[in-house]
Amino acid sequence: MKKRIVGAAVAVGAALALAPLTASPAAAEDAHLSICLSYNLEGAGNCQSAGAGYGISNLKEVAWGGWNDTISSVNNRTPYRYCFYVDAGYQGTSWSIDPWQWSNVPSYMDNKISSLRPC
């Protein structure tokens, strides 16, 4: 009896070890959704990612700070249109980028962005 239980356990363990572990396509896709903010034109250099679907009401107050009034290009890797504002609290002059697009920030907003959110 003990041999049968051990043999069954080994067979189940072997089957699990050979089974591929895969996440659902949606879960795998969601892991890459973000807004990529860059100091430089054309997305060159450092990129700070903000999670998809979230707004940041004041770039001065985020944990990774130092990004207020420094953004020159954006890569929107989300299904949301995003709006960017020159003032904290989603105020002032704004500019938007469509889903799945990247762009240099227009000259009137370059190095002036203080808040962002889906719009």
Sequence and secondary structure as in RCSB ss.txt:
>XXXX:A:sequence
MKKRIVGAAVAVGAALALAPLTASPAAAEDAHLSICLSYNLEGAGNCQSAGAGYGISNLKEVAWGGWNDTISSVN
NRTPYRYCFYVDAGYQGTSWSIDPWQWSNVPSYMDNKISSLRPC
>XXXX:A:secstr
 HHHHHHHHHHHHHHHHHS     HHHHHHTT EEEEESSGGG S EEEEETT  BS GGGSTT   TT   EEE
EESSS EEEEEETTTEEEEEEE TT EEE  TTTTT   EEEE 
